[in-house]
Amino acid sequence: MLRKAIANTLKFLRSERGLSQEQLGLEAKLHRTFISQIERGLKRPTVESLYAICRVLKITPSEFLALVDARLTKHTR
């Protein structure tokens, strides 16, 4: 459930900002396939990669996690 919430939140924010997986990966210095794997719920971001992703998305990690938490709360009601 957590992986799916992280995946959906990342995909939403990336799309909202008009970034491709490749653009996000390049700017965050992460491989595009890693971004894809996170968005599909196959991998979990490390703290370091989460910070890099959030920097590119212009959101703080705590804001990102609050959005993830909101998705989790929404689906557990």
N, C-alpha and C positions, 0 to 999 in steps of 0.2 A: 504494500500500500504506500509506504514512504517513497520507494523508488519511483512509483507511478506519479506521485504528487510532485516530486522533484523534476521528473521528465516533462510533465505537462506544464509546469511553471516555467521551466527553461525554454521550452518550445514557444510558449505564448509570448514571453518577453522578447525573445530573439525575433520572432515574426513581427511583433508590434513595433520593433525598432528598425524593421526592414533589412535585417542582416541575414545572410545565408549562413549555413553551418561553416562553410569554408572561411567566410569573412570573420566570423566570431572566433574560429580557431586560430586564424592568422594573428588577429589583434591580441588574443589572449595567450599567444605562443603555445597553443595546444593543437594537436592533430585533429583535422576535420572528422575523422572516424571516431575519435574519442567523444567529440560533441554529439555525433550521431548515436553512439552507444549510450550516452547519458540520456538523450531524448527518447530512446526506445526502452529505457529502464534496464539495460543490460549491464551498465557500469554505474558506480557511484563516484561523484567527484570528491577528490581529497579537499582538505581545507585550503591548501595552496591553489588548487585549480578553481575552487569556488570563488576565491578572492579575485583571481585573474578574470574569470568569466564576469563576475559582478562589476569589476572595473570597466570592462568593455560595455556592459549593459547600462552603465551609469546608475547603479543601484548598490546600496550597501548589502553586505552579506546578511545582516540582521533583517533588512527589508525583504530580501529574497526568501529567507527562512520564515518570515511572518506570512508571506504569500503561500508558501508550501504548507504551513500550519493551517491557514484558512481553508485550503483545499482538503486537507485531512479532516478537519472539523466538519466541513460540509458533507463529506462522504460517510462520516460515522454517526450522523444524526438519523 
